[in-house]
Amino acid sequence: MERLKRLAQGGLSQNELEVIKRVFDLVTRQSWFDDTQYSREGFAAALVSLFRCGMNNPTQLERIAMFWALSDFSKSMSNAQRTKLRSLYGRYEAERQVCY
């Protein structure tokens, strides 16, 4: 939940965060999900973004999130995609360390 709160930057209510968390937990528990920090962070950011763009119906959010995660955050992702995710996560972590 802390990851989602941080990514939402205070822009979502507790109830909205709980909806996103339920979807996040559902998807990341799937056997095909790439359970790494960089995939979890990227997927969490995608969920918050979807919600902010108006995808706030829990059933629709779940369906779209499942397909998105299967496409972009699966264990079978290409090496190029994995490298890109790692790079983005590494840059984010470096920036976060400077800010704190």
Backbone as XML, in Angstrom:
<?xml version="1.0"?>
<chain id="A" units="angstrom">
  <residue number="1" name="MET">
    <atom name="N" x="0.824" y="-1.196" z="0.000"/>
    <atom name="CA" x="0.000" y="0.000" z="0.000"/>
    <atom name="C" x="0.868" y="1.261" z="0.000"/>
  </residue>
  <residue number="2" name="GLU">
    <atom name="N" x="2.010" y="1.213" z="0.688"/>
    <atom name="CA" x="2.886" y="2.383" z="0.738"/>
    <atom name="C" x="3.368" y="2.771" z="-0.663"/>
  </residue>
  <residue number="3" name="ARG">
    <atom name="N" x="3.675" y="1.767" z="-1.477"/>
    <atom name="CA" x="4.107" y="2.019" z="-2.857"/>
    <atom name="C" x="3.018" y="2.790" z="-3.601"/>
  </residue>
  <residue number="4" name="LEU">
    <atom name="N" x="1.773" y="2.357" z="-3.459"/>
    <atom name="CA" x="0.667" y="3.001" z="-4.159"/>
    <atom name="C" x="0.438" y="4.418" z="-3.639"/>
  </residue>
  <residue number="5" name="LYS">
    <atom name="N" x="0.534" y="4.610" z="-2.333"/>
    <atom name="CA" x="0.376" y="5.953" z="-1.765"/>
    <atom name="C" x="1.452" y="6.891" z="-2.305"/>
  </residue>
  <residue number="6" name="ARG">
    <atom name="N" x="2.678" y="6.389" z="-2.350"/>
    <atom name="CA" x="3.786" y="7.200" z="-2.846"/>
    <atom name="C" x="3.562" y="7.574" z="-4.308"/>
  </residue>
  <residue number="7" name="LEU">
    <atom name="N" x="3.153" y="6.608" z="-5.121"/>
    <atom name="CA" x="2.933" y="6.875" z="-6.540"/>
    <atom name="C" x="1.736" y="7.790" z="-6.777"/>
  </residue>
  <residue number="8" name="ALA">
    <atom name="N" x="0.730" y="7.707" z="-5.918"/>
    <atom name="CA" x="-0.457" y="8.556" z="-6.051"/>
    <atom name="C" x="-0.184" y="9.984" z="-5.592"/>
  </residue>
  <residue number="9" name="GLN">
    <atom name="N" x="0.871" y="10.174" z="-4.829"/>
    <atom name="CA" x="1.275" y="11.491" z="-4.332"/>
    <atom name="C" x="0.138" y="12.251" z="-3.674"/>
  </residue>
  <residue number="10" name="GLY">
    <atom name="N" x="-0.643" y="11.547" z="-2.880"/>
    <atom name="CA" x="-1.726" y="12.179" z="-2.142"/>
    <atom name="C" x="-2.954" y="12.510" z="-2.966"/>
  </residue>
  <residue number="11" name="GLY">
    <atom name="N" x="-2.973" y="12.126" z="-4.222"/>
    <atom name="CA" x="-4.075" y="12.493" z="-5.103"/>
    <atom name="C" x="-5.257" y="11.552" z="-5.093"/>
  </residue>
  <residue number="12" name="LEU">
    <atom name="N" x="-5.192" y="10.475" z="-4.307"/>
    <atom name="CA" x="-6.287" y="9.510" z="-4.267"/>
    <atom name="C" x="-6.732" y="9.283" z="-2.826"/>
  </residue>
  <residue number="13" name="SER">
    <atom name="N" x="-8.016" y="9.000" z="-2.662"/>
    <atom name="CA" x="-8.556" y="8.740" z="-1.328"/>
    <atom name="C" x="-8.150" y="7.342" z="-0.866"/>
  </residue>
  <residue number="14" name="GLN">
    <atom name="N" x="-8.368" y="7.081" z="0.390"/>
    <atom name="CA" x="-8.063" y="5.764" z="0.951"/>
    <atom name="C" x="-8.887" y="4.678" z="0.255"/>
  </residue>
  <residue number="15" name="ASN">
    <atom name="N" x="-10.153" y="4.947" z="-0.016"/>
    <atom name="CA" x="-10.997" y="3.967" z="-0.718"/>
    <atom name="C" x="-10.489" y="3.692" z="-2.128"/>
  </residue>
  <residue number="16" name="GLU">
    <atom name="N" x="-10.062" y="4.732" z="-2.823"/>
    <atom name="CA" x="-9.526" y="4.551" z="-4.169"/>
    <atom name="C" x="-8.234" y="3.732" z="-4.132"/>
  </residue>
  <residue number="17" name="LEU">
    <atom name="N" x="-7.388" y="4.026" z="-3.164"/>
    <atom name="CA" x="-6.152" y="3.256" z="-3.011"/>
    <atom name="C" x="-6.443" y="1.787" z="-2.705"/>
  </residue>
  <residue number="18" name="GLU">
    <atom name="N" x="-7.481" y="1.535" z="-1.938"/>
    <atom name="CA" x="-7.842" y="0.153" z="-1.613"/>
    <atom name="C" x="-8.318" y="-0.607" z="-2.855"/>
  </residue>
  <residue number="19" name="VAL">
    <atom name="N" x="-9.047" y="0.064" z="-3.732"/>
    <atom name="CA" x="-9.473" y="-0.561" z="-4.994"/>
    <atom name="C" x="-8.236" y="-0.926" z="-5.810"/>
  </residue>
  <residue number="20" name="ILE">
    <atom name="N" x="-7.319" y="0.019" z="-5.941"/>
    <atom name="CA" x="-6.100" y="-0.225" z="-6.709"/>
    <atom name="C" x="-5.288" y="-1.339" z="-6.068"/>
  </residue>
  <residue number="21" name="LYS">
    <atom name="N" x="-5.199" y="-1.353" z="-4.754"/>
    <atom name="CA" x="-4.430" y="-2.390" z="-4.048"/>
    <atom name="C" x="-5.021" y="-3.770" z="-4.291"/>
  </residue>
  <residue number="22" name="ARG">
    <atom name="N" x="-6.350" y="-3.885" z="-4.279"/>
    <atom name="CA" x="-6.983" y="-5.194" z="-4.534"/>
    <atom name="C" x="-6.623" y="-5.703" z="-5.931"/>
  </residue>
  <residue number="23" name="VAL">
    <atom name="N" x="-6.671" y="-4.812" z="-6.903"/>
    <atom name="CA" x="-6.327" y="-5.196" z="-8.276"/>
    <atom name="C" x="-4.832" y="-5.539" z="-8.355"/>
  </residue>
  <residue number="24" name="PHE">
    <atom name="N" x="-3.998" y="-4.717" z="-7.738"/>
    <atom name="CA" x="-2.552" y="-4.966" z="-7.726"/>
    <atom name="C" x="-2.256" y="-6.346" z="-7.134"/>
  </residue>
  <residue number="25" name="ASP">
    <atom name="N" x="-2.848" y="-6.632" z="-5.992"/>
    <atom name="CA" x="-2.613" y="-7.924" z="-5.335"/>
    <atom name="C" x="-3.107" y="-9.090" z="-6.180"/>
  </residue>
  <residue number="26" name="LEU">
    <atom name="N" x="-4.268" y="-8.937" z="-6.789"/>
    <atom name="CA" x="-4.821" y="-9.993" z="-7.636"/>
    <atom name="C" x="-3.876" y="-10.316" z="-8.788"/>
  </residue>
  <residue number="27" name="VAL">
    <atom name="N" x="-3.408" y="-9.292" z="-9.469"/>
    <atom name="CA" x="-2.563" y="-9.497" z="-10.646"/>
    <atom name="C" x="-1.180" y="-10.017" z="-10.249"/>
  </residue>
  <residue number="28" name="THR">
    <atom name="N" x="-0.582" y="-9.426" z="-9.229"/>
    <atom name="CA" x="0.787" y="-9.833" z="-8.877"/>
    <atom name="C" x="0.852" y="-11.230" z="-8.269"/>
  </residue>
  <residue number="29" name="ARG">
    <atom name="N" x="-0.278" y="-11.794" z="-7.884"/>
    <atom name="CA" x="-0.313" y="-13.179" z="-7.381"/>
    <atom name="C" x="-0.371" y="-14.210" z="-8.505"/>
  </residue>
  <residue number="30" name="GLN">
    <atom name="N" x="-0.561" y="-13.763" z="-9.731"/>
    <atom name="CA" x="-0.663" y="-14.695" z="-10.847"/>
    <atom name="C" x="0.691" y="-15.362" z="-11.093"/>
  </residue>
  <residue number="31" name="SER">
    <atom name="N" x="0.649" y="-16.628" z="-11.434"/>
    <atom name="CA" x="1.892" y="-17.387" z="-11.613"/>
    <atom name="C" x="2.752" y="-16.842" z="-12.755"/>
  </residue>
  <residue number="32" name="TRP">
    <atom name="N" x="2.163" y="-16.171" z="-13.714"/>
    <atom name="CA" x="2.907" y="-15.650" z="-14.856"/>
    <atom name="C" x="3.508" y="-14.268" z="-14.610"/>
  </residue>
  <residue number="33" name="PHE">
    <atom name="N" x="3.118" y="-13.600" z="-13.504"/>
    <atom name="CA" x="3.605" y="-12.248" z="-13.241"/>
    <atom name="C" x="5.086" y="-12.285" z="-12.859"/>
  </residue>
  <residue number="34" name="ASP">
    <atom name="N" x="5.867" y="-11.391" z="-13.441"/>
    <atom name="CA" x="7.300" y="-11.278" z="-13.158"/>
    <atom name="C" x="7.474" y="-10.605" z="-11.798"/>
  </residue>
  <residue number="35" name="ASP">
    <atom name="N" x="7.652" y="-11.389" z="-10.772"/>
    <atom name="CA" x="7.656" y="-10.880" z="-9.395"/>
    <atom name="C" x="9.021" y="-10.314" z="-9.005"/>
  </residue>
  <residue number="36" name="THR">
    <atom name="N" x="9.347" y="-9.174" z="-9.617"/>
    <atom name="CA" x="10.574" y="-8.453" z="-9.294"/>
    <atom name="C" x="10.182" y="-7.048" z="-8.845"/>
  </residue>
  <residue number="37" name="GLN">
    <atom name="N" x="11.098" y="-6.378" z="-8.151"/>
    <atom name="CA" x="10.814" y="-5.018" z="-7.686"/>
    <atom name="C" x="10.483" y="-4.091" z="-8.851"/>
  </residue>
  <residue number="38" name="TYR">
    <atom name="N" x="11.265" y="-4.189" z="-9.932"/>
    <atom name="CA" x="11.036" y="-3.269" z="-11.051"/>
    <atom name="C" x="9.719" y="-3.538" z="-11.756"/>
  </residue>
  <residue number="39" name="SER">
    <atom name="N" x="9.286" y="-4.788" z="-11.831"/>
    <atom name="CA" x="7.982" y="-5.078" z="-12.441"/>
    <atom name="C" x="6.848" y="-4.633" z="-11.522"/>
  </residue>
  <residue number="40" name="ARG">
    <atom name="N" x="6.990" y="-4.870" z="-10.231"/>
    <atom name="CA" x="5.958" y="-4.458" z="-9.285"/>
    <atom name="C" x="5.809" y="-2.928" z="-9.285"/>
  </residue>
  <residue number="41" name="GLU">
    <atom name="N" x="6.942" y="-2.235" z="-9.318"/>
    <atom name="CA" x="6.913" y="-0.769" z="-9.319"/>
    <atom name="C" x="6.283" y="-0.247" z="-10.612"/>
  </residue>
  <residue number="42" name="GLY">
    <atom name="N" x="6.689" y="-0.797" z="-11.736"/>
    <atom name="CA" x="6.136" y="-0.371" z="-13.025"/>
    <atom name="C" x="4.652" y="-0.649" z="-13.129"/>
  </residue>
  <residue number="43" name="PHE">
    <atom name="N" x="4.243" y="-1.827" z="-12.653"/>
    <atom name="CA" x="2.826" y="-2.175" z="-12.705"/>
    <atom name="C" x="2.012" y="-1.285" z="-11.774"/>
  </residue>
  <residue number="44" name="ALA">
    <atom name="N" x="2.531" y="-1.003" z="-10.579"/>
    <atom name="CA" x="1.825" y="-0.116" z="-9.641"/>
    <atom name="C" x="1.643" y="1.272" z="-10.263"/>
  </residue>
  <residue number="45" name="ALA">
    <atom name="N" x="2.684" y="1.783" z="-10.902"/>
    <atom name="CA" x="2.588" y="3.097" z="-11.549"/>
    <atom name="C" x="1.545" y="3.064" z="-12.661"/>
  </residue>
  <residue number="46" name="ALA">
    <atom name="N" x="1.498" y="1.975" z="-13.408"/>
    <atom name="CA" x="0.509" y="1.835" z="-14.481"/>
    <atom name="C" x="-0.908" y="1.835" z="-13.911"/>
  </residue>
  <residue number="47" name="LEU">
    <atom name="N" x="-1.116" y="1.126" z="-12.806"/>
    <atom name="CA" x="-2.451" y="1.081" z="-12.192"/>
    <atom name="C" x="-2.902" y="2.459" z="-11.715"/>
  </residue>
  <residue number="48" name="VAL">
    <atom name="N" x="-2.015" y="3.167" z="-11.047"/>
    <atom name="CA" x="-2.358" y="4.506" z="-10.562"/>
    <atom name="C" x="-2.693" y="5.398" z="-11.754"/>
  </residue>
  <residue number="49" name="SER">
    <atom name="N" x="-1.917" y="5.292" z="-12.800"/>
    <atom name="CA" x="-2.158" y="6.091" z="-14.001"/>
    <atom name="C" x="-3.513" y="5.760" z="-14.638"/>
  </residue>
  <residue number="50" name="LEU">
    <atom name="N" x="-3.813" y="4.474" z="-14.753"/>
    <atom name="CA" x="-5.117" y="4.066" z="-15.299"/>
    <atom name="C" x="-6.258" y="4.649" z="-14.473"/>
  </residue>
  <residue number="51" name="PHE">
    <atom name="N" x="-6.134" y="4.562" z="-13.159"/>
    <atom name="CA" x="-7.179" y="5.057" z="-12.272"/>
    <atom name="C" x="-7.368" y="6.557" z="-12.457"/>
  </residue>
  <residue number="52" name="ARG">
    <atom name="N" x="-6.266" y="7.273" z="-12.523"/>
    <atom name="CA" x="-6.333" y="8.726" z="-12.694"/>
    <atom name="C" x="-6.924" y="9.135" z="-14.042"/>
  </residue>
  <residue number="53" name="CYS">
    <atom name="N" x="-6.789" y="8.272" z="-15.030"/>
    <atom name="CA" x="-7.342" y="8.554" z="-16.363"/>
    <atom name="C" x="-8.822" y="8.209" z="-16.453"/>
  </residue>
  <residue number="54" name="GLY">
    <atom name="N" x="-9.421" y="7.816" z="-15.339"/>
    <atom name="CA" x="-10.852" y="7.558" z="-15.316"/>
    <atom name="C" x="-11.248" y="6.098" z="-15.300"/>
  </residue>
  <residue number="55" name="MET">
    <atom name="N" x="-10.285" y="5.205" z="-15.291"/>
    <atom name="CA" x="-10.592" y="3.777" z="-15.247"/>
    <atom name="C" x="-10.790" y="3.389" z="-13.780"/>
  </residue>
  <residue number="56" name="ASN">
    <atom name="N" x="-11.908" y="3.830" z="-13.194"/>
    <atom name="CA" x="-12.119" y="3.620" z="-11.765"/>
    <atom name="C" x="-13.214" y="2.609" z="-11.445"/>
  </residue>
  <residue number="57" name="ASN">
    <atom name="N" x="-13.793" y="1.984" z="-12.459"/>
    <atom name="CA" x="-14.711" y="0.879" z="-12.217"/>
    <atom name="C" x="-13.846" y="-0.336" z="-11.882"/>
  </residue>
  <residue number="58" name="PRO">
    <atom name="N" x="-13.984" y="-0.895" z="-10.669"/>
    <atom name="CA" x="-13.096" y="-1.983" z="-10.247"/>
    <atom name="C" x="-13.049" y="-3.176" z="-11.205"/>
  </residue>
  <residue number="59" name="THR">
    <atom name="N" x="-14.191" y="-3.549" z="-11.765"/>
    <atom name="CA" x="-14.225" y="-4.693" z="-12.679"/>
    <atom name="C" x="-13.467" y="-4.384" z="-13.962"/>
  </residue>
  <residue number="60" name="GLN">
    <atom name="N" x="-13.684" y="-3.206" z="-14.510"/>
    <atom name="CA" x="-12.978" y="-2.807" z="-15.727"/>
    <atom name="C" x="-11.488" y="-2.628" z="-15.464"/>
  </residue>
  <residue number="61" name="LEU">
    <atom name="N" x="-11.156" y="-2.015" z="-14.336"/>
    <atom name="CA" x="-9.753" y="-1.826" z="-13.978"/>
    <atom name="C" x="-9.054" y="-3.181" z="-13.865"/>
  </residue>
  <residue number="62" name="GLU">
    <atom name="N" x="-9.709" y="-4.128" z="-13.247"/>
    <atom name="CA" x="-9.140" y="-5.465" z="-13.084"/>
    <atom name="C" x="-8.873" y="-6.116" z="-14.439"/>
  </residue>
  <residue number="63" name="ARG">
    <atom name="N" x="-9.839" y="-6.040" z="-15.335"/>
    <atom name="CA" x="-9.680" y="-6.667" z="-16.660"/>
    <atom name="C" x="-8.543" y="-6.031" z="-17.456"/>
  </residue>
  <residue number="64" name="ILE">
    <atom name="N" x="-8.539" y="-4.720" z="-17.510"/>
    <atom name="CA" x="-7.499" y="-4.028" z="-18.264"/>
    <atom name="C" x="-6.134" y="-4.253" z="-17.628"/>
  </residue>
  <residue number="65" name="ALA">
    <atom name="N" x="-6.080" y="-4.191" z="-16.313"/>
    <atom name="CA" x="-4.812" y="-4.406" z="-15.608"/>
    <atom name="C" x="-4.273" y="-5.815" z="-15.858"/>
  </residue>
  <residue number="66" name="MET">
    <atom name="N" x="-5.151" y="-6.795" z="-15.874"/>
    <atom name="CA" x="-4.731" y="-8.173" z="-16.101"/>
    <atom name="C" x="-4.107" y="-8.316" z="-17.489"/>
  </residue>
  <residue number="67" name="PHE">
    <atom name="N" x="-4.777" y="-7.765" z="-18.506"/>
    <atom name="CA" x="-4.233" y="-7.845" z="-19.867"/>
    <atom name="C" x="-2.933" y="-7.054" z="-20.003"/>
  </residue>
  <residue number="68" name="TRP">
    <atom name="N" x="-2.892" y="-5.875" z="-19.401"/>
    <atom name="CA" x="-1.698" y="-5.036" z="-19.469"/>
    <atom name="C" x="-0.523" y="-5.752" z="-18.810"/>
  </residue>
  <residue number="69" name="ALA">
    <atom name="N" x="-0.761" y="-6.308" z="-17.630"/>
    <atom name="CA" x="0.313" y="-7.010" z="-16.917"/>
    <atom name="C" x="0.775" y="-8.237" z="-17.691"/>
  </residue>
  <residue number="70" name="LEU">
    <atom name="N" x="-0.158" y="-8.953" z="-18.278"/>
    <atom name="CA" x="0.199" y="-10.135" z="-19.064"/>
    <atom name="C" x="1.071" y="-9.739" z="-20.254"/>
  </residue>
  <residue number="71" name="SER">
    <atom name="N" x="0.777" y="-8.590" z="-20.826"/>
    <atom name="CA" x="1.539" y="-8.114" z="-21.973"/>
    <atom name="C" x="2.895" y="-7.527" z="-21.579"/>
  </residue>
  <residue number="72" name="ASP">
    <atom name="N" x="2.928" y="-6.726" z="-20.508"/>
    <atom name="CA" x="4.131" y="-5.951" z="-20.180"/>
    <atom name="C" x="4.904" y="-6.398" z="-18.949"/>
  </residue>
  <residue number="73" name="PHE">
    <atom name="N" x="4.332" y="-7.263" z="-18.123"/>
    <atom name="CA" x="4.996" y="-7.627" z="-16.873"/>
    <atom name="C" x="4.989" y="-9.140" z="-16.618"/>
  </residue>
  <residue number="74" name="SER">
    <atom name="N" x="5.060" y="-9.903" z="-17.677"/>
    <atom name="CA" x="5.032" y="-11.355" z="-17.504"/>
    <atom name="C" x="6.456" y="-11.906" z="-17.434"/>
  </residue>
  <residue number="75" name="LYS">
    <atom name="N" x="6.578" y="-13.089" z="-16.876"/>
    <atom name="CA" x="7.883" y="-13.737" z="-16.782"/>
    <atom name="C" x="8.489" y="-13.968" z="-18.158"/>
  </residue>
  <residue number="76" name="SER">
    <atom name="N" x="7.658" y="-14.042" z="-19.169"/>
    <atom name="CA" x="8.142" y="-14.325" z="-20.518"/>
    <atom name="C" x="8.423" y="-13.060" z="-21.329"/>
  </residue>
  <residue number="77" name="MET">
    <atom name="N" x="8.548" y="-11.896" z="-20.675"/>
    <atom name="CA" x="8.821" y="-10.663" z="-21.415"/>
    <atom name="C" x="10.184" y="-10.761" z="-22.098"/>
  </residue>
  <residue number="78" name="SER">
    <atom name="N" x="10.344" y="-10.000" z="-23.142"/>
    <atom name="CA" x="11.601" y="-10.017" z="-23.885"/>
    <atom name="C" x="12.730" y="-9.440" z="-23.037"/>
  </residue>
  <residue number="79" name="ASN">
    <atom name="N" x="13.950" y="-9.796" z="-23.385"/>
    <atom name="CA" x="15.109" y="-9.264" z="-22.663"/>
    <atom name="C" x="15.197" y="-7.748" z="-22.801"/>
  </residue>
  <residue number="80" name="ALA">
    <atom name="N" x="14.831" y="-7.236" z="-23.960"/>
    <atom name="CA" x="14.852" y="-5.782" z="-24.161"/>
    <atom name="C" x="13.865" y="-5.093" z="-23.225"/>
  </residue>
  <residue number="81" name="GLN">
    <atom name="N" x="12.689" y="-5.667" z="-23.100"/>
    <atom name="CA" x="11.678" y="-5.092" z="-22.219"/>
    <atom name="C" x="12.131" y="-5.166" z="-20.756"/>
  </residue>
  <residue number="82" name="ARG">
    <atom name="N" x="12.718" y="-6.289" z="-20.368"/>
    <atom name="CA" x="13.209" y="-6.465" z="-18.998"/>
    <atom name="C" x="14.318" y="-5.442" z="-18.694"/>
  </residue>
  <residue number="83" name="THR">
    <atom name="N" x="15.218" y="-5.240" z="-19.648"/>
    <atom name="CA" x="16.301" y="-4.279" z="-19.477"/>
    <atom name="C" x="15.753" y="-2.865" z="-19.316"/>
  </residue>
  <residue number="84" name="LYS">
    <atom name="N" x="14.760" y="-2.532" z="-20.124"/>
    <atom name="CA" x="14.141" y="-1.203" z="-20.030"/>
    <atom name="C" x="13.496" y="-1.003" z="-18.658"/>
  </residue>
  <residue number="85" name="LEU">
    <atom name="N" x="12.755" y="-1.987" z="-18.180"/>
    <atom name="CA" x="12.126" y="-1.878" z="-16.860"/>
    <atom name="C" x="13.171" y="-1.714" z="-15.757"/>
  </residue>
  <residue number="86" name="ARG">
    <atom name="N" x="14.221" y="-2.516" z="-15.823"/>
    <atom name="CA" x="15.298" y="-2.423" z="-14.825"/>
    <atom name="C" x="15.927" y="-1.043" z="-14.838"/>
  </residue>
  <residue number="87" name="SER">
    <atom name="N" x="16.165" y="-0.524" z="-16.028"/>
    <atom name="CA" x="16.778" y="0.787" z="-16.169"/>
    <atom name="C" x="15.891" y="1.877" z="-15.576"/>
  </residue>
  <residue number="88" name="LEU">
    <atom name="N" x="14.614" y="1.846" z="-15.912"/>
    <atom name="CA" x="13.677" y="2.838" z="-15.372"/>
    <atom name="C" x="13.602" y="2.753" z="-13.858"/>
  </residue>
  <residue number="89" name="TYR">
    <atom name="N" x="13.557" y="1.535" z="-13.335"/>
    <atom name="CA" x="13.489" y="1.350" z="-11.883"/>
    <atom name="C" x="14.771" y="1.844" z="-11.226"/>
  </residue>
  <residue number="90" name="GLY">
    <atom name="N" x="15.915" y="1.544" z="-11.836"/>
    <atom name="CA" x="17.197" y="1.980" z="-11.287"/>
    <atom name="C" x="17.305" y="3.497" z="-11.226"/>
  </residue>
  <residue number="91" name="ARG">
    <atom name="N" x="16.844" y="4.171" z="-12.294"/>
    <atom name="CA" x="16.854" y="5.632" z="-12.293"/>
    <atom name="C" x="15.942" y="6.191" z="-11.220"/>
  </residue>
  <residue number="92" name="TYR">
    <atom name="N" x="14.769" y="5.578" z="-11.083"/>
    <atom name="CA" x="13.811" y="6.036" z="-10.073"/>
    <atom name="C" x="14.406" y="5.875" z="-8.675"/>
  </residue>
  <residue number="93" name="GLU">
    <atom name="N" x="15.027" y="4.731" z="-8.404"/>
    <atom name="CA" x="15.620" y="4.483" z="-7.084"/>
    <atom name="C" x="16.731" y="5.479" z="-6.790"/>
  </residue>
  <residue number="94" name="ALA">
    <atom name="N" x="17.551" y="5.791" z="-7.789"/>
    <atom name="CA" x="18.623" y="6.757" z="-7.600"/>
    <atom name="C" x="18.058" y="8.136" z="-7.263"/>
  </residue>
  <residue number="95" name="GLU">
    <atom name="N" x="17.027" y="8.552" z="-7.966"/>
    <atom name="CA" x="16.390" y="9.844" z="-7.699"/>
    <atom name="C" x="15.759" y="9.862" z="-6.316"/>
  </residue>
  <residue number="96" name="ARG">
    <atom name="N" x="15.154" y="8.766" z="-5.939"/>
    <atom name="CA" x="14.502" y="8.684" z="-4.636"/>
    <atom name="C" x="15.523" y="8.796" z="-3.505"/>
  </residue>
  <residue number="97" name="GLN">
    <atom name="N" x="16.689" y="8.197" z="-3.684"/>
    <atom name="CA" x="17.734" y="8.270" z="-2.662"/>
    <atom name="C" x="18.241" y="9.706" z="-2.489"/>
  </residue>
  <residue number="98" name="VAL">
    <atom name="N" x="18.320" y="10.454" z="-3.578"/>
    <atom name="CA" x="18.769" y="11.831" z="-3.526"/>
    <atom name="C" x="17.747" y="12.686" z="-2.786"/>
  </residue>
  <residue number="99" name="CYS">
    <atom name="N" x="16.463" y="12.398" z="-2.981"/>
    <atom name="CA" x="15.406" y="13.202" z="-2.372"/>
    <atom name="C" x="15.258" y="12.945" z="-0.878"/>
  </residue>
  <residue number="100" name="TYR">
    <atom name="N" x="15.713" y="11.820" z="-0.404"/>
    <atom name="CA" x="15.499" y="11.480" z="1.012"/>
    <atom name="C" x="16.745" y="11.547" z="1.796"/>
  </residue>
</chain>
